Amino acid sequence: MIVVATDDFELYHDVVDELRDRGVTFTTQEPGDELPDRTRVVIRSPEDEAAAVSDTEGREIQTVVATAEEARLAVEEAVAILRGGGGRTIVGVDPGVRPGIAVLHGETIVSAFQVPLADAVETIRREVADAPDPLVRVGDGARLQGSQLINDLDDVAVEMVDETGTTPYLGTGARGMGDVLAAVNIARLSGDAIDSRRVEPTAGELQRIKDRSRRQSADGRTIDEGLARRVAAGDLSIDEALATHRERDAANESDADVDSRDE
């Protein structure tokens, strides 16, 4: 059982809400009080008095120390301990414009996300920040987005995984879950260690980037191939490429005005 023993009001409520959302059995008490016999994990803040470290049967009781900002991660750690879900933290990523991301501790899925590509690296880094020897497994589909993720994750071990067959059939009511479920399957497959990946975008991929720029632009603007290549390489976002394109046009118009006045 999990015991929440903290005087930190914000941590208490955030942890309790997380535990209730997950349907986990827990109890609460004052820091320093004698722990119930079935206690396996104690969650407390750094300022709370430490409770006893063993129960009446001599079993070790583990403590998770966290601040309110770390409430979700603290609950994930406590639940993993409770379920015996020890093991390496592995993050599976199904790359794309909105990558699916799944975080596993051992065989336990502790969190899942689907975020814009621009937010994916930050999300992954946050999830592995305190994990010893974490591993990120990225599917080999969506070449351009996958390469961008691999190149940006330069501070964590990365494997590239053959993602063939990782997207499951989605029945009624499961629409929109495919990328996240694929990420779970990717996390469970061994891949090849990789530090960086550089791919040459095809003509079709460049055209799709240019088409996206036109759809995202309020004035129907389409970026040129050079800017599209920089977007493909991850050097620019679509919005940054559009801004650069506008600045170039403005500069060219200004030069043209000067030339016409000189004549």
Order of alpha helices (4+ residues) and beta strands (2+ residues): beta-alpha-beta-beta-beta-alpha-beta-beta-beta-alpha-beta-alpha-beta-alpha-beta-alpha-alpha-alpha
